[in-house]
Amino acid sequence: MTRALITMTLALMTGVFAAGVQAQRGGAPPTPRAQAPIDLTGDWVSVVTEDWRWRMITPPKGDVSSIPVTAEARTVADAWDPQRDIAAGEQCRAYGAPAIMRIPGRIRISWENDTTLRVDTEAGTQTRLFRFGAAAPPDGPAAWQGHSVATWQIVGGRRGAPVTGGSLTVVTTGLRPGYLRKNGVPYSTDARVTEYYNASTETNGDRWLIVTTQVEDPRYLAVPRWVTSTHFKKVPDGSSWNPTPCEAT
């Protein structure tokens, strides 16, 4: 038996055992919503702490600085034509899952249901659905936000110990080809996005959300993964919420 098969078998046995223990205690396993080790819900505004010149304005055509692209990707970026995207009805190319969290603006996180976390964005008026336990993407065409599978990483909680924290991991596939940056730096339909959501509270009470994003794309990226870190600060309410449509420039 290979190491991978042994690991998979142990994981399945652990899951079956945990479900059995829960059943013996007279109840169904807790839902992902009930299991949440951190509260990500509410309204958050992006705070641009890096890559200001590429995020706050649309860079010139051909500027691929800081993104390790392949030669093919550079050729695609050099041919960027926003008017062509507008004519094709593809103004949202820069608002797909690999790039949307980097566009400045507010996001709103809520529970769609007990197994689905929802993220709405002001920028491009996009909606992302993070589905817990959904291993296979649904039938249908690729989409800007793809198919996202979420899992909690929980710290503590073993053998009756209290949960002391945790984070959220989201893996997104099934993507419609788009741009990593608004000036036409591409990602392909083979792109895979892995995100890590961590929250913290400062001594003054400010609540922060840090999203670490890894993009893998063997066609357009010259490295195994491109990593960015995006910061959001929680706002008291949604009074300033102002969704805007996708823009090609």
C-alpha positions in Angstrom: 0.0 0.0 0.0 1.4 3.4 -1.0 1.9 6.2 1.4 -0.8 8.3 -0.4 -3.3 5.4 -0.1 -2.5 4.9 3.6 -3.0 8.6 4.2 -6.3 8.5 2.4 -7.5 5.4 4.2 -6.6 6.9 7.6 -8.4 10.1 6.7 -11.5 8.2 5.8 -11.4 6.1 8.9 -11.0 9.2 11.0 -14.0 10.8 9.3 -16.2 7.6 9.8 -15.1 7.4 13.5 -15.9 11.0 14.1 -19.3 10.7 12.4 -20.0 7.5 14.5 -19.1 9.2 17.7 -21.4 12.1 16.9 -24.2 9.7 16.0 -23.8 7.9 19.3 -24.2 11.2 21.0 -27.6 11.5 19.4 -27.1 14.1 16.7 -25.9 14.8 13.2 -22.4 16.2 12.6 -22.3 20.0 13.0 -22.7 22.0 9.8 -19.8 24.0 8.4 -21.5 27.2 9.6 -21.7 25.8 13.1 -18.1 24.6 12.9 -16.7 28.0 11.9 -13.6 28.7 14.0 -13.6 32.3 12.9 -16.3 34.8 11.9 -15.7 36.1 8.4 -19.2 37.6 7.9 -19.8 41.3 7.5 -18.5 44.1 5.3 -14.8 44.6 4.6 -12.9 47.3 2.7 -9.6 46.6 0.9 -6.5 48.4 2.2 -3.9 48.6 -0.5 -0.6 47.7 1.2 1.3 46.5 -1.8 1.3 46.7 -5.6 -0.4 50.2 -5.5 0.6 51.1 -9.0 -0.9 48.0 -10.5 -4.1 47.9 -8.4 -5.2 51.6 -8.1 -4.9 52.3 -11.8 -4.9 50.3 -14.9 -1.3 49.7 -15.9 -0.1 50.4 -19.5 -0.4 47.7 -22.1 2.6 45.3 -21.8 3.4 46.0 -18.2 3.7 42.5 -16.7 6.1 43.5 -13.9 5.9 41.4 -10.7 4.0 38.6 -12.5 6.3 35.7 -13.6 4.7 35.1 -17.0 5.6 32.8 -19.9 6.5 34.0 -23.3 3.1 33.2 -24.5 1.5 35.2 -21.8 3.6 38.2 -22.6 2.5 38.0 -26.3 -1.2 37.9 -25.2 -0.6 40.9 -22.8 1.1 42.8 -25.6 -2.0 42.3 -27.8 -4.5 43.5 -25.1 -7.4 45.5 -26.7 -10.0 46.7 -24.2 -12.3 47.8 -27.0 -12.3 44.3 -28.4 -13.3 43.0 -25.0 -16.2 45.5 -24.8 -17.4 44.5 -28.2 -17.3 40.8 -27.2 -19.2 41.5 -24.0 -16.2 40.4 -21.9 -15.6 43.5 -19.7 -15.4 41.1 -16.7 -12.1 39.4 -17.8 -10.2 41.1 -14.9 -12.9 40.2 -12.4 -12.5 36.5 -12.2 -11.6 34.5 -9.1 -7.8 34.8 -9.7 -8.0 38.6 -9.6 -11.2 39.9 -8.1 -9.9 40.1 -4.5 -7.0 42.4 -5.7 -9.4 45.0 -7.1 -9.9 47.8 -4.6 -13.3 48.1 -3.0 -15.6 46.5 -0.5 -16.6 42.9 -0.1 -19.5 41.4 1.8 -19.3 38.0 3.3 -22.4 36.1 4.5 -23.8 32.6 4.7 -25.9 31.6 1.7 -26.9 28.5 3.7 -25.3 26.2 6.3 -22.9 24.7 3.8 -22.1 27.7 1.5 -20.3 30.9 2.3 -21.0 33.8 0.0 -18.7 36.6 -1.0 -20.2 39.6 -2.9 -17.9 42.3 -4.3 -18.5 45.9 -5.1 -16.0 45.7 -8.0 -17.8 44.2 -11.0 -20.8 43.2 -8.8 -19.5 39.7 -8.6 -20.7 36.8 -6.3 -18.5 34.0 -5.2 -19.9 30.8 -3.5 -17.6 28.8 -1.3 -19.1 25.3 -1.0 -18.0 23.1 1.9 -17.8 19.4 1.0 -18.5 19.9 -2.7 -15.7 17.9 -4.4 -16.9 17.9 -8.0 -17.9 21.0 -10.0 -21.4 21.1 -11.3 -22.2 20.5 -15.0 -22.1 23.7 -17.1 -19.7 26.1 -18.8 -16.7 27.6 -17.1 -17.4 30.8 -15.2 -15.6 33.9 -14.0 -15.8 32.7 -10.4 -15.4 29.0 -11.2 -16.3 26.3 -8.7 -14.9 26.9 -5.2 -14.5 24.2 -2.5 -14.0 25.4 1.0 -12.6 23.7 4.2 -12.0 25.0 7.7 -8.6 24.6 9.3 -9.4 24.4 12.9 -7.0 24.9 15.8 -7.8 23.0 19.0 -11.1 21.3 19.5 -9.6 17.8 19.9 -10.6 15.5 22.8 -12.9 18.1 24.3 -10.4 20.9 24.2 -11.8 24.3 23.2 -11.4 25.7 19.6 -8.7 28.4 19.8 -8.8 29.7 16.2 -8.5 28.7 12.6 -8.6 29.7 9.0 -10.4 29.0 5.8 -9.0 27.4 2.7 -10.7 27.7 -0.7 -9.7 26.0 -3.9 -11.2 27.2 -7.2 -11.2 25.5 -10.6 -13.5 25.5 -13.6 -12.5 29.1 -14.5 -13.4 31.0 -17.6 -10.2 32.5 -19.1 -9.5 36.0 -18.0 -6.9 38.5 -16.7 -4.7 38.5 -13.7 -4.4 42.3 -14.1 -6.7 44.7 -15.9 -4.2 45.4 -18.6 -4.6 42.0 -20.2 -2.1 39.8 -18.3 -3.8 36.4 -18.9 -4.8 33.3 -17.0 -6.1 30.2 -18.8 -9.0 27.8 -18.3 -6.4 25.5 -16.6 -5.8 28.0 -13.8 -6.2 26.8 -10.2 -6.6 29.2 -7.3 -5.9 28.4 -3.7 -6.8 31.0 -1.1 -6.2 31.2 2.7 -8.5 33.5 4.7 -7.2 34.5 8.1 -8.7 37.1 10.5 -7.2 39.0 13.4 -8.2 41.6 15.9 -5.9 44.4 16.9 -5.6 45.8 20.4 -7.7 48.8 19.4 -10.5 46.6 18.3 -9.9 46.8 14.5 -10.7 43.6 12.7 -8.5 42.6 9.8 -8.9 40.0 7.1 -5.8 38.7 5.2 -6.3 36.7 2.0 -3.3 34.9 0.7 -3.9 33.8 -2.9 -1.9 31.2 -4.9 -2.5 31.0 -8.7 -1.3 28.0 -10.6 -1.4 28.1 -14.4 1.1 26.0 -16.4 0.3 27.8 -19.6 0.7 31.4 -18.6 2.8 31.4 -15.4 6.5 30.6 -15.5 6.6 29.5 -11.8 4.6 26.7 -10.1 2.5 29.3 -8.3 2.1 33.1 -8.1 1.4 34.3 -4.5 -0.1 37.6 -3.4 -1.4 38.9 0.0 -4.5 41.1 0.1 -5.7 43.0 3.2 -9.2 44.1 4.3 -10.4 46.0 7.3 -13.9 45.4 8.7 -16.3 48.3 8.5 -19.2 48.8 11.0 -22.0 48.5 8.5 -23.0 48.4 4.8 -24.0 52.1 4.5 -21.3 52.8 2.0 -21.9 49.7 -0.1 -21.8 50.7 -3.8 -21.6 47.9 -6.4 -20.2 48.9 -9.8 -20.2 47.1 -13.1 -17.2 45.5 -14.7 -15.0 47.9 -16.6 -12.6 46.9 -19.4 -10.1 49.7 -18.6 
